[in-house]
Amino acid sequence: MKARVHVMLKNGVLDPQGEAVRHALGAMGFDGVNGVRQGKVIDLDLAEGTTEADVTAMCEKLLANTVIESYTVELG
């Protein structure tokens, strides 16, 4: 089984990497970008029998800092 985890900073948390990307895009002539939020995608190749609850536990304990980040899980 495969799982994809999307991790993003929560709204209201300063995103310096996203701001650096927005600034760089403006400097390259892409003036239509008003904001950028940068996150990460984690692809997991899981053993049979691994549940969504297991993946959620992985996110809560290691993959996401739930104080400042939110995450979504896609199972496939």
Beta strands, then each sheet from edge to edge (+ up, - down):
strand 1: 2-9
strand 2: 39-45
strand 3: 69-75
sheet 1: 2+ 1- 3+
end
